[in-house]
C-alpha cells in the first residue's frame, strides 16, 4: 500500500489500480495508480481521470505493438 501523508494528518492511499476523485477540506484530488493530483473542481477531476485513462490505453497499446516503453 502506498500512502501520501500531509502535516495536517490528511493521508491518501494512492495504490489503487484505478483513478478516483477525493475531496478534503482544502479541495479536490485525483488519486490512484501511485499519483495524487490536485484539481480545481469535481468536473475538472473527471476530465483529468478521463485523460489519464486514455493515456494508460495508449501506453498499453504502445507496449503491445512496439515493445516496452
DSSP file (Angstrom, degrees, kcal/mol; ACC not computed):
  #  RESIDUE AA STRUCTURE BP1 BP2  ACC     N-H-->O    O-->H-N    N-H-->O    O-->H-N    TCO  KAPPA ALPHA  PHI   PSI    X-CA   Y-CA   Z-CA
    1    1 A X              0   0    0      0, 0.0     2,-0.5     0, 0.0    12,-0.0   0.000 360.0 360.0 360.0 127.8    0.0    0.0    0.0
    2    2 A X        -     0   0    0      2,-0.0    12,-2.1     0, 0.0    13,-0.8  -0.888 360.0-176.9-103.3 130.0    1.4    3.4   -1.0
    3    3 A X  E     -A   13   0A   0     -2,-0.5     2,-0.5    10,-0.3    10,-0.2  -0.949  19.7-155.5-128.4 147.5    0.3    6.4    1.1
    4    4 A X  E     -A   12   0A   0      8,-2.7     8,-2.9    -2,-0.4     2,-0.4  -0.993  19.9-167.6-118.8 125.2    1.0   10.1    0.9
    5    5 A X  E     -A   11   0A   0     -2,-0.5     2,-0.3     6,-0.2     6,-0.2  -0.882   6.5-153.9-117.0 145.4    0.7   12.0    4.2
    6    6 A X    >   -     0   0    0      4,-2.6     3,-1.7    -2,-0.4     4,-0.0  -0.745  33.2-106.8-111.9 162.7    0.5   15.7    4.9
    7    7 A X  T 3  S+     0   0    0      1,-0.3    -1,-0.1    -2,-0.3    -2,-0.0   0.774 116.9  62.7 -60.3 -28.1    1.5   17.6    8.0
    8    8 A X  T 3  S-     0   0    0      2,-0.1    -1,-0.3     1,-0.1     3,-0.1   0.202 122.2-103.8 -86.1  18.8   -2.2   18.2    8.9
    9    9 A X  S <  S+     0   0    0     -3,-1.7     2,-0.3     1,-0.3    -2,-0.1   0.498  74.9 143.0  74.7   7.1   -2.7   14.4    9.2
   10   10 A X        -     0   0    0      2,-0.0    -4,-2.6    -4,-0.0     2,-0.4  -0.641  29.5-171.2 -76.1 134.4   -4.5   14.0    5.9
   11   11 A X  E     -A    5   0A   0     -2,-0.3     2,-0.4    -6,-0.2    -6,-0.2  -0.992  12.5-162.1-134.3 135.5   -3.5   10.8    4.3
   12   12 A X  E     -A    4   0A   0     -8,-2.9    -8,-2.7    -2,-0.4     2,-0.8  -0.959  14.1-145.0-116.7 133.1   -4.1    9.4    0.8
   13   13 A X  E     +A    3   0A   0     -2,-0.4     3,-0.4   -10,-0.2   -10,-0.3  -0.878  22.0 176.2 -91.6 111.6   -3.8    5.8   -0.3
   14   14 A X        +     0   0    0    -12,-2.1    20,-3.7    -2,-0.8    21,-0.4   0.255  53.8  94.2-101.0  11.3   -2.5    6.1   -3.9
   15   15 A X        +     0   0    0    -13,-0.8    -1,-0.2    18,-0.2   -12,-0.1   0.440  51.4 125.7 -87.2   1.5   -2.1    2.4   -4.5
   16   16 A X        -     0   0    0     -3,-0.4    17,-3.0   -14,-0.1    18,-0.2  -0.224  63.5-133.9 -58.2 149.6   -5.5    1.8   -6.1
   17   17 A X  S    S+     0   0    0     15,-0.2     2,-0.3    16,-0.1    -1,-0.1   0.447  88.7  46.1 -86.5  -0.1   -5.4    0.2   -9.5
   18   18 A X  S    S-     0   0    0     13,-0.0    15,-0.3     0, 0.0     2,-0.2  -0.938  90.5-103.8-135.3 161.1   -7.9    2.8  -10.8
   19   19 A X        +     0   0    0     -2,-0.3     2,-0.3    13,-0.2    13,-0.2  -0.570  39.7 176.5 -83.3 146.5   -8.2    6.6  -10.6
   20   20 A X  E     -B   31   0B   0     11,-2.7    11,-2.7    -2,-0.2     2,-0.5  -0.956  28.1-117.5-145.1 165.9  -10.7    8.2   -8.3
   21   21 A X  E     -B   30   0B   0     -2,-0.3     2,-0.4     9,-0.2     9,-0.2  -0.892  29.9-176.3-108.3 131.2  -11.8   11.6   -7.1
   22   22 A X  E     -B   29   0B   0      7,-3.1     7,-2.7    -2,-0.5     2,-0.4  -0.966  10.5-155.1-129.2 145.0  -11.4   12.6   -3.4
   23   23 A X  E     +B   28   0B   0     -2,-0.4     2,-0.2     5,-0.2     5,-0.2  -0.976  16.9 166.8-122.1 132.2  -12.4   15.8   -1.6
   24   24 A X  E >   -B   27   0B   0      3,-2.7     3,-1.7    -2,-0.4    -2,-0.0  -0.740  56.3 -83.5-126.5-179.3  -10.9   17.1    1.6
   25   25 A X  T 3  S+     0   0    0      1,-0.3     3,-0.1    -2,-0.2    -2,-0.0   0.773 127.3  51.7 -60.4 -26.6  -11.2   20.5    3.2
   26   26 A X  T 3  S-     0   0    0      1,-0.3     2,-0.3     0, 0.0    -1,-0.3   0.553 121.0 -84.8 -89.2  -7.3   -8.5   22.0    1.0
   27   27 A X  E <   -B   24   0B   0     -3,-1.7    -3,-2.7     2,-0.0     2,-0.3  -0.928  58.7 -32.8 143.2-165.5  -10.0   20.9   -2.3
   28   28 A X  E     -BC  23  39B   0     11,-0.8    11,-2.2    -2,-0.3     2,-0.3  -0.677  45.4-173.9 -97.9 147.2  -10.4   18.1   -4.8
   29   29 A X  E     -BC  22  38B   0     -7,-2.7    -7,-3.1    -2,-0.3     2,-0.5  -0.998  21.2-141.8-140.3 142.0   -7.7   15.5   -5.7
   30   30 A X  E     +BC  21  37B   0      7,-3.0     7,-3.0    -2,-0.3     2,-0.3  -0.906  35.4 174.5 -96.5 131.4   -7.4   12.7   -8.3
   31   31 A X  E     +BC  20  36B   0    -11,-2.7   -11,-2.7    -2,-0.5     5,-0.2  -0.925  19.5  80.9-137.9 160.6   -5.7    9.7   -6.8
   32   32 A X  E >   + C   0  35B   0      3,-1.5     3,-1.2    -2,-0.3   -13,-0.2  -0.418  65.3  57.1 124.7 160.8   -4.8    6.2   -7.7
   33   33 A X  T 3  S-     0   0    0    -17,-3.0   -18,-0.2   -15,-0.3   -16,-0.1   0.853 130.7 -58.4  50.1  39.8   -2.1    4.3   -9.7
   34   34 A X  T 3  S+     0   0    0    -20,-3.7     2,-0.3   -18,-0.2    -1,-0.3   0.761 113.1 110.0  64.8  30.8    0.5    5.9   -7.4
   35   35 A X  E <   -C   32   0B   0     -3,-1.2    -3,-1.5   -21,-0.4     2,-0.3  -0.933  46.0-166.8-128.0 158.2   -0.4    9.5   -8.2
   36   36 A X  E     +C   31   0B   0     -2,-0.3     2,-0.5    -5,-0.2    -5,-0.2  -0.921  16.8 177.6-140.8 115.1   -2.0   12.4   -6.3
   37   37 A X  E     -C   30   0B   0     -7,-3.0    -7,-3.0    -2,-0.3     2,-0.2  -0.966  22.6-137.7-127.0 116.7   -3.1   15.3   -8.5
   38   38 A X  E     -C   29   0B   0     -2,-0.5     2,-0.3    -9,-0.2    -9,-0.3  -0.496  24.6-172.0 -70.7 141.9   -4.9   18.4   -7.1
   39   39 A X  E     -C   28   0B   0    -11,-2.2   -11,-0.8    -2,-0.2     3,-0.1  -0.919  29.2-127.0-131.4 159.6   -7.7   19.7   -9.3
   40   40 A X  S    S-     0   0    0     -2,-0.3     2,-0.3   -13,-0.1     3,-0.1   0.703  83.0  -1.2 -81.3 -20.7   -9.8   22.8   -9.2
   41   41 A X  S  > S-     0   0    0      1,-0.1     4,-2.1   -14,-0.1     5,-0.1  -0.966  72.7 -97.3-159.7 170.4  -13.3   21.2   -9.2
   42   42 A X  H  > S+     0   0    0     -2,-0.3     4,-1.9     2,-0.2     5,-0.2   0.917 122.7  50.6 -59.5 -45.6  -15.3   18.0   -9.4
   43   43 A X  H  > S+     0   0    0      1,-0.2     4,-1.9     2,-0.2    -1,-0.2   0.913 109.7  48.8 -62.6 -44.8  -15.7   18.5  -13.1
   44   44 A X  H  > S+     0   0    0      1,-0.2     4,-2.7     2,-0.2    -1,-0.2   0.886 107.7  57.0 -63.2 -37.6  -12.0   19.1  -13.8
   45   45 A X  H  X S+     0   0    0     -4,-2.1     4,-2.5     1,-0.2    -1,-0.2   0.910 106.5  48.1 -58.8 -43.6  -11.3   15.9  -11.7
   46   46 A X  H  X S+     0   0    0     -4,-1.9     4,-2.2     2,-0.2    -1,-0.2   0.874 110.8  51.2 -66.7 -36.3  -13.5   13.8  -14.0
   47   47 A X  H  X S+     0   0    0     -4,-1.9     4,-2.4     2,-0.2    -2,-0.2   0.918 110.7  48.9 -64.3 -42.6  -11.8   15.4  -17.1
   48   48 A X  H  X S+     0   0    0     -4,-2.7     4,-2.9     2,-0.2     5,-0.2   0.918 110.4  50.5 -63.5 -43.5   -8.3   14.5  -15.7
   49   49 A X  H  X S+     0   0    0     -4,-2.5     4,-2.5     2,-0.2    -1,-0.2   0.921 110.4  50.0 -60.5 -43.8   -9.4   10.9  -14.9
   50   50 A X  H  X S+     0   0    0     -4,-2.2     4,-2.0     1,-0.2    -2,-0.2   0.924 112.7  46.8 -59.7 -45.4  -10.7   10.6  -18.5
   51   51 A X  H  X S+     0   0    0     -4,-2.4     4,-2.5     2,-0.2    -2,-0.2   0.909 111.7  50.3 -64.4 -43.1   -7.4   11.9  -19.9
   52   52 A X  H  X S+     0   0    0     -4,-2.9     4,-2.4     1,-0.2    -1,-0.2   0.903 110.0  50.7 -62.9 -41.0   -5.3    9.6  -17.6
   53   53 A X  H  X S+     0   0    0     -4,-2.5     4,-2.0    -5,-0.2    -1,-0.2   0.895 110.3  49.8 -64.1 -39.3   -7.3    6.6  -18.6
   54   54 A X  H  X S+     0   0    0     -4,-2.0     4,-2.2     2,-0.2    -2,-0.2   0.909 110.3  50.2 -64.9 -42.0   -6.8    7.5  -22.3
   55   55 A X  H  X S+     0   0    0     -4,-2.5     4,-2.6     1,-0.2    -2,-0.2   0.904 108.7  52.6 -62.3 -41.1   -3.1    7.9  -21.7
   56   56 A X  H  X S+     0   0    0     -4,-2.4     4,-2.4     1,-0.2    -1,-0.2   0.907 108.6  50.4 -60.5 -41.4   -3.0    4.5  -20.0
   57   57 A X  H  X S+     0   0    0     -4,-2.0     4,-2.6     1,-0.2    -2,-0.2   0.913 110.6  49.3 -63.1 -42.3   -4.7    2.9  -23.0
   58   58 A X  H  X S+     0   0    0     -4,-2.2     4,-2.5     2,-0.2    -2,-0.2   0.904 111.0  49.8 -63.8 -41.6   -2.2    4.5  -25.4
   59   59 A X  H  X S+     0   0    0     -4,-2.6     4,-2.5     2,-0.2    -2,-0.2   0.920 112.2  47.7 -61.3 -44.2    0.7    3.2  -23.2
   60   60 A X  H  X S+     0   0    0     -4,-2.4     4,-2.4     2,-0.2    -2,-0.2   0.915 111.8  49.6 -64.9 -43.0   -0.7   -0.3  -23.2
   61   61 A X  H  X S+     0   0    0     -4,-2.6     4,-2.1     1,-0.2     5,-0.2   0.914 111.2  50.2 -59.8 -43.4   -1.3   -0.2  -27.0
   62   62 A X  H  X S+     0   0    0     -4,-2.5     4,-2.9     1,-0.2     5,-0.3   0.914 110.8  48.5 -63.5 -43.6    2.3    1.0  -27.5
   63   63 A X  H  X S+     0   0    0     -4,-2.5     4,-1.2     1,-0.2    -1,-0.2   0.916 113.5  47.4 -61.2 -44.2    3.7   -1.8  -25.3
   64   64 A X  H  < S+     0   0    0     -4,-2.4    -1,-0.2     1,-0.2    -2,-0.2   0.837 124.9  29.5 -67.5 -33.4    1.7   -4.4  -27.1
   65   65 A X  H  < S+     0   0    0     -4,-2.1    -2,-0.2    -5,-0.2    -1,-0.2   0.687 133.4  24.2-104.0 -21.4    2.6   -3.2  -30.5
   66   66 A X  H  < S-     0   0    0     -4,-2.9    -3,-0.2     1,-0.4    -2,-0.2   0.337 104.6-107.9-129.2   6.5    6.1   -1.7  -30.2
   67   67 A X     <  -     0   0    0     -4,-1.2    -1,-0.4    -5,-0.3    -2,-0.2  -0.472  64.3 -18.4  94.2-169.9    7.7   -3.3  -27.2
   68   68 A X              0   0    0     -2,-0.1     0, 0.0     1,-0.1     0, 0.0  -0.154 360.0 360.0 -71.7 168.1    8.4   -1.8  -23.8
   69   69 A X              0   0    0      0, 0.0    -1,-0.1     0, 0.0    -2,-0.0   0.476 360.0 360.0 -50.9 360.0    8.5    2.0  -23.0
